[in-house]
Amino acid sequence: MFQNDIQIKSGVVGGTLLSTVFTISLDDILFTVIMAVIGAIVSFSVSTLLKWLFFKKRKKNT
């Protein structure tokens, strides 16, 4: 019984992975990488700007 469950689960996981591998194109992967890089740059820039603004405001108050 336990062996059957492992075979069924591995078959489902393997089939799902193989079906998604063949439907994802290189354009999709490239688009995802570019969007991740843009998101990381924007996130870093905004957090650095906010840190700078709050530090400047805190320094002005003391």
C-alpha positions in Angstrom: 0.0 0.0 0.0 2.8 2.4 0.9 4.7 1.7 -2.3 1.6 2.4 -4.3 1.2 5.9 -2.7 4.8 6.8 -3.5 4.3 5.7 -7.1 1.1 7.7 -7.5 2.6 10.8 -5.9 5.8 10.6 -8.0 3.7 10.1 -11.2 1.6 13.1 -10.4 4.6 15.3 -9.6 6.6 14.1 -12.6 3.7 14.6 -15.0 3.0 18.1 -13.6 6.6 19.1 -13.9 7.0 17.7 -17.4 3.8 19.3 -18.6 4.9 22.7 -17.3 8.4 22.4 -18.7 7.1 22.1 -22.2 4.6 24.9 -22.0 7.1 27.5 -20.6 8.9 29.3 -23.3 12.3 31.1 -23.2 10.5 34.4 -23.6 8.5 33.7 -20.4 11.6 33.0 -18.5 13.4 36.0 -19.8 10.4 38.3 -19.0 10.3 36.9 -15.5 14.0 37.5 -15.0 13.8 41.1 -16.3 10.8 41.8 -14.1 12.5 40.4 -11.0 15.6 42.6 -11.7 13.4 45.7 -12.1 11.5 44.9 -8.9 14.7 44.4 -6.9 16.1 47.7 -8.2 12.9 49.6 -7.4 12.7 48.0 -3.9 16.3 48.8 -3.1 15.9 52.4 -4.4 12.8 53.1 -2.4 14.1 51.6 0.8 17.4 53.5 0.5 15.5 56.8 -0.2 13.2 56.2 2.8 16.1 55.4 5.0 17.9 58.6 3.9 14.7 60.7 4.4 14.0 59.4 7.9 17.7 59.7 8.9 17.8 63.3 7.6 14.5 64.1 9.5 15.8 62.5 12.7 19.1 64.4 12.4 17.2 67.7 11.9 15.1 67.2 15.0 18.0 66.6 17.4 
